[in-house]
Amino acid sequence: KLKHPPVRSMLDKGVIVALGTDFNPNAYCVSMLTVMNLACIMFRMSMEEAIVAATLNSAASVGKSDMYGSIEIGKWGDLVVFAAPSWEHIIYQMNASENYYPCC
């Protein structure tokens, strides 16, 4: 079994953490909802930390945060609309694909 990275310690020290999926035979996961859920459970990230790590920090990790990663005037991106009482439910309800609607 692989040892988990010390994500909570890294965040507490100010390290910018990015989240992403890994589509390969070792880690067959393409769901960012699952990744954010696992980050909260396994790495003790807050939901706020997980969503920033999955969006803005991920864009920054590939040098694209000037044009992607957050909803701002002048930036590009795809949006998904969730049928949920609050944004936190996208992490609570991992893989609830019946509750989201791609819109772009």
N, C-alpha and C positions, 0 to 999 in steps of 0.2 A: 504494500500500500504506500502511495506517495504521501509525503508529509505536506500539510497545507502551508502556504506561505503565511507569514505573520502580518496579515492585512490590517488587523486592528491596530497593531503597534505601528505599522507604517503610516496609517492615517493619523494616529495620535502625534506622530513626529512631523506631520505636514507633507508627507509624500502624496503626490497626485496619483490616484489609482484609477485605472480604466478597466471596464468589463467588456467582454465580448464572447461570442460563441466559438466553438471549435468543432468544425465538421470533419472529423476523421475517425478511423476505426477505434482509436483509444478513448475518444470522448465525443460520442455521437450526440451532439446537442446543437440545435439550430434556433432554439427559443430564447430570446432575450428576457422574456417573462420568467422563465425557469432560472436563468443565470442570475437575475436580480433577486429572486426568491432565495436561491442557494447562498448568495453573497450575504444576505441578511441573516440567514440561519447559521451557516458554517463559519463566516468571517466576522460576525457580529457588527456588520455595517448597518447604519440606520437606513430607513427607506429613502431619505433624502440623499444620503451618500451614494446609495446604490443607483438611483436614477441619474444623478450627475455623472457618476462613473460610467454609466451605460450610454450617455449622450455626449455631453460637452467634453468630458475627459477622454472618451474614446476618439472623438474627432481630433482633439489635441494630440493624442498619441501618434497619429499619422499625419500631423502637420496641417490639418484641415479646419481647425476651430474658428478661423476667420470667416469661413463660408458655411460651416455645418455645425451641428451639435446643440443648437439652441434656437428657440423661436424668436427671431429678431428681424427687424426691417433690413432688407438687403441680403439675408442669408437664404440658402437653398435647403430643401429637405422634403421628405415625405412625411405625411401625417397619418395617424390612425385615430379614429374616434372610438372611445370605449363606452359601453353601456354599464356604468358603475356609479355608485353613490359618491365616491371620491377617488382622487388619483391613487391613493394608497391601495385600493382594491386591485389594481393591475399587478401588484406584487403579491398580495394575498391570494388571488385567484390564478396562480400560475397555470399556464396552458388553457385558460378559459377562452378558447378561440371563438366560441359562439357569442362572446360578448364584445368583440371588436370588429371594426369595419374600416378597411383601408379606404382612404378618400382621395388619394392623389395619384 
